């Protein structure tokens, strides 16, 4: 049984001149959720500690209506070098036609060098549901109510058998 979907969503992609020689974004493994985006830079980009940069990918896309593309960090880049996507997940709307750019930040204490063609982020496709507001005078009550930001505690509650 193959992991490839029978009917993948077709997305129009335009290679831009500064990315023409780079491979198209691709899945790194059979069951990968995201495609790897590459740095379409002409010269190395130096990210100082806490530095950030908008890194071009050399591609533009036209998503079908009802979809978004999400730009997410690569876990290996985050773990090994401390580099992540600053606005993760970044959202690419179906009506955007400009170049995909990735805002990277170096959260490590060492300078990081980005090179042309390096895998810098992942691109995931997601369905988007539209919402319509139903304005009401009050909302239905829940046990949690308005408690947020830590209101459920730090530990897992113990069940009746004493297990977490």
C-alpha positions, 0 to 999 in steps of 0.5 A, spaced: 500 500 500 503 506 497 502 512 502 501 517 496 494 520 496 490 517 490 488 524 488 493 530 490 490 537 490 493 540 484 497 547 486 500 551 480 507 553 481 511 558 478 519 558 478 522 565 479 528 567 475 533 567 482 530 560 483 530 557 476 536 552 478 533 549 484 529 543 485 522 544 486 519 543 494 519 536 495 517 531 501 523 528 504 520 521 506 514 517 503 509 519 509 512 526 510 506 532 512 510 537 509 514 539 503 521 542 504 522 549 502 529 551 499 533 558 500 533 561 493 539 566 495 544 569 491 549 569 497 550 566 504 545 569 509 548 570 516 544 570 522 547 573 528 544 570 535 537 573 535 538 575 528 532 574 523 531 575 515 526 574 510 529 568 506 526 568 499 524 561 496 524 562 488 517 560 488 510 563 487 504 559 488 496 559 486 492 555 491 485 553 490 480 557 494 478 553 500 486 552 502 491 555 505 499 553 505 502 553 512 510 555 513 513 551 519 519 550 522 524 544 520 525 540 527 532 539 525 534 546 523 531 548 530 534 543 534 541 543 531 542 550 530 536 554 534 533 556 527 526 557 527 520 560 523 519 567 527 511 567 525 510 559 525 506 557 522 506 562 517 500 563 512 499 563 505 492 565 503 489 562 496 489 569 493 496 571 494 501 570 488 507 573 491 514 569 492 513 565 498 518 568 503 520 565 510 522 569 516 527 565 520 530 567 526 536 564 530 535 563 537 541 560 539 547 563 542 552 562 535 552 565 528 548 561 523 550 561 516 544 559 511 546 557 504 543 557 497 539 551 496 539 549 504 532 546 506 529 552 511 522 550 512 516 546 511 510 547 507 503 544 508 497 544 505 490 545 509 483 546 508 480 552 510 473 553 513 470 560 513 466 562 519 460 566 520 458 570 527 452 568 531 452 574 535 448 572 542 447 575 549 451 570 553 455 563 551 453 556 554 457 555 561 462 550 561 466 547 567 472 551 565 469 558 564 473 563 562 479 560 565 485 560 561 493 561 560 495 556 565 488 555 569 488 547 568 494 547 572 501 544 570 500 536 572 495 531 569 489 530 574 490 523 577 484 518 575 480 514 580 485 508 580 491 513 582 494 513 575 496 519 571 
